[in-house]
Amino acid sequence: MADHRTPSSRRLFLQAGSALAAGAAALALPVRAQSPWPSRPIRIVVPYTAGGFTDQMARLLQAGLQQRLGQPVIVDNKPGANGIIGVDAVAKAAPDGYTFGVFIAAYAANTTLYPKLPYDPKKDLAGVSLMGISPLVAAVALNAPFKTLAELVAYGKSHPGKISYASSGTGSAAHLTSELMRSVTGVDMVHVPYKGASPALADLLGGQVPLFLDPPPNLIQPAKAGKIRLIGVASDKRLAALPDVPTFAEQGYPGLVGSTWAAMLAPAGTPAATEQRMSEEVARIIRSPEVSRRLEETMGTIPEGSTPQECDAFIAAETAKWARVIRSAGVTLD
């Protein structure tokens, strides 16, 4: 059939069609951008070696998150520089809801220990949920010349500088609580930093280092197997997982209290709705009867679960607290 429209009317028709097509395309864009989260695998960065407290806490979430979110959850261990390498990887990741990090107390301490960090903790990262708090426990090698806290103090004072202690890294909760122990007991001890808890524990088990303060998850099984001795808990009360291990306060050192914690963070700018959803899912998993029981009874960890705002407030308070400890103990990176 012939087209009887004039050239001008045909131009108007084509222009109108183009406008309608452009409008339809514009309307379609937000629909594509708002695809349900998550629609692909999620990565959780752990800034320490596999097997340590941080890694265990991340993997505790892994199965539950996969089930609840319907996508694979990958734990990505990026150890080094007291957690800074892994934290920086999260800080510089795209804020699209597919990268998160599980960090511990060292994250707060690093703000004071390191004058120049490759990231800004106040601007580049945002809290998602506080997961758990774990008081540190003092473990002693079987070949150490002391079997109790009283014997350690007596030996240390008669052999100044002869006791070395392991830590999972300079500025870690293990390091700072050990320095607090040194200050409170008056025992001169030598710091031996490791790149994570696993190699530190390996040397404790092998008798290369006599003392190591660490969260309970790494120490409970070796202690039950008779491979190490646990001589004190840096808490105001005994742990359900270790009912026979006295607190330092019970042994005459009430000021010797120290713990680490695990918290999930995300790159700043992650969509608020995504952050909130992840926060709620983490809290549900942590507070579930099965996981709570495992945390308390087998890992010596107090289950938490918080809002993003509560997580940020907790980390700000921890940053201030560890700054006071670092300055008071004179901890440096040397």
Disulfide bonds with the S-S distance in Angstrom:
none
